[in-house]
């Protein structure tokens, strides 16, 4: 994955995780209420058993899907790119700005600054 897409990918991953958690809670709560209730110990167990087994099944399906994701090997960085990164690190430059110098001092549009380091 390109470095400039990592932030978007992270945000998408977090969004899907949050939605999955909310949806999973809603579905498993519905299963619990359908088969049991919190009124007594046996009713509680009667509702929890199917809810837990459905949760287990969903996790196993998710694990199998994760195993099916194709793995890609990232390209090796060229010696010139490594040297450029090392030089930026040595000089204390991060994202085009020397450390301690605010981005607004440059008065350049953010896109222009980011495009320079691609």
N, C-alpha and C positions, 0 to 999 in steps of 0.2 A: 504494500500500500504506500502510495506517495505520502510524503510528510505533510503536505498541505491538505490532505484529506483525513488525517488522523483525528482532528478535533471533531469533525462531522461524524465520523464513525463512532467515536466515543459517545457523543451525544445520542446518536441513534441506538447504540447498545444500551445506554442507561434508560432511554425511553421505553424500549421493548421490555427490559427487565422490570421496570415499574408497572407497566401495563399487564405483563404476565403475572406479577404478584397479586395485583388487584383482581384480575380475572380469575386466577386460581382460587383466591380466597372466596370470591362470590360463588363459584361453581361448587367448591367443596362444602361451603356453608349450606347451599341449597340441597346437596346430597344428604348432609347431616340432618337437616330439618325434615326431609322427605322420609327418611328411614327411622329417625329417633327424635328425642327431645331432651332438653336439660332438666326435665321434671324429676327424674329418678335415676339411680345408678344404672339399672338395666336398660332404660330408654337411651341413656347417654351412650352406653357401649353399643347398643343396636344402631345408633346413628354414626358412631365413630368408625366402626369396622368398614363399611363400604366407602366412606369418605377417605380413609387412609389407603385402602387398596386402589382406589381410583388415582389418588395422589402418587402412589408407587408406580402405577402403570404409566402415568404421564411422564414421570421422571425417567423411567426406563426408555420410553419412546424418544425423549429428548436426548438421552445419552447415545442411543443408536444413531439418531440424526447427526449428533456432533461427530461421531466416528466417520460418518459419510462425507463430511466437509473435506473438499480437496485441499491438500497442503501444497503451498507454493513456496519455492525457495527464492529468497530475495537475491537480487543480483549483488555480486561483490562490488564494493566501492573501488573506484580506480585510485591509484596512488596519488593522483593530482587532487582528487576530492578529499582524500584523507589528509593530505598536507594542508589544504585550505582550511579544513575543520580544525586541525591542530594549531594553525596560525591564529585563527579566530579565538580559540580557547586561550592560547598563550597571551594574546593581546587583551583578553577580557572583553571581547565583543560578543554580545548576545543578540541575535535577531537584527543585526545591523547597527546596534547602538552600543557605544562603549558603556561599561558599567558606571553607574552614578550619573549618567546623563539622560534626562527624561526625553521621551520620544517627541514631545511637543516642541522641543528646541529645534528640531530639524525642519519643521513646517512642511514636510512632504506628505502627500496622501499615503495612507496606510498601504494601499494596493501597490503603489510604486516601490515602497520600501520592501514589501514582501516579495515582489516579482524579482527584485535584484538578487535574492538569495536562492532562487529556484535552480 
